[in-house]
Amino acid sequence: MIESAVGIRRGAFAALLDPVSDGTFRLLGQAFYVIDGNLSVRVRRDGREWFVWKSRQIEATPSLLDELAQFSSELSAQLSPLA
């Protein structure tokens, strides 16, 4: 997808990591929900949020959004330099 990025996945969620010059990584953009092995985009239609990839769409329920936030939070904590 992106030649210089590293992809990671846990369950139904994934993220792209960008190598940084000091040998660490930073999150490239935001985490994604995976549909059929592909990174989806999050859109709002008719007042509801959806994860969409091509013609497939999955409603972004509060439960899924909470799981995505948890994945993002844990990933950010792992990528943060030690104090």
N, C-alpha and C positions, 0 to 999 in steps of 0.2 A: 504494500500500500504506500508507505512512505519509506523510502530507501534508508534514511538515516535513523529511523525510529525503531524502538524495540517494543513489541506488543506483549502484554501480559493479560492473562485471563483467570478469573476465579468464578466458577459457576456460570451464571448468565451475564456476567459483567466483564468488561475488558477496558484496558487503557493503553495509550501509546506513551512511551517514555522517550525523552530526548536526551542523548548523552551530553554531559556538561564537561568542559575542559578539565575540571579537577578530578575526573574519573567517576563522578556520581551521575545521577539521572534526575531529571525534573519531568513533571507531568506535562505532556503536550496537549493543551486544550483541556477537555474534561473527560470523565469516564463515560463509557457507553453501555447500553444494553445490547446484547448480541441476539440477532434474529437469523436463523439458518446459517450460522457461522460468519455472519457479517455484522459490521458495526452499524447500528441504527442511528437515526437522528431523532431528536425530541421535538415535536411540533405541537401547536395548540390549534385545535379545530372545534368549532361550535362550543367553545367554553370548556373543552376537555383536553387533556394532554395525552399524547400518543408517542410510542416509539415506532418509527417507520423505517422500513427498508424495502425499496421498490414497491410492489403492490401489497406487501404484508404490513400489517399494523397491529400493535398490541397496546391496549390501554395502559397508560402510566398510572396505575393505581397508587393510592397512598402507601400501600405495603411495598410495592416495587420501588417507589421513590425513596422510601426509608432504607431499603436494602442497598440501593445505588449510593445514597448518602453515606451509609456505613462503609461500603467498599471504598469510596473516595476518601473518607476520613482516615481509614486504616492505611491506605496507600500513601496518603500525604504524610502521616506519622512515620512510616517506614522510610520515606525519602528525605525527611528532615535531618539536617546534620545534628550530630550529638552536641549537646551543650557543654 
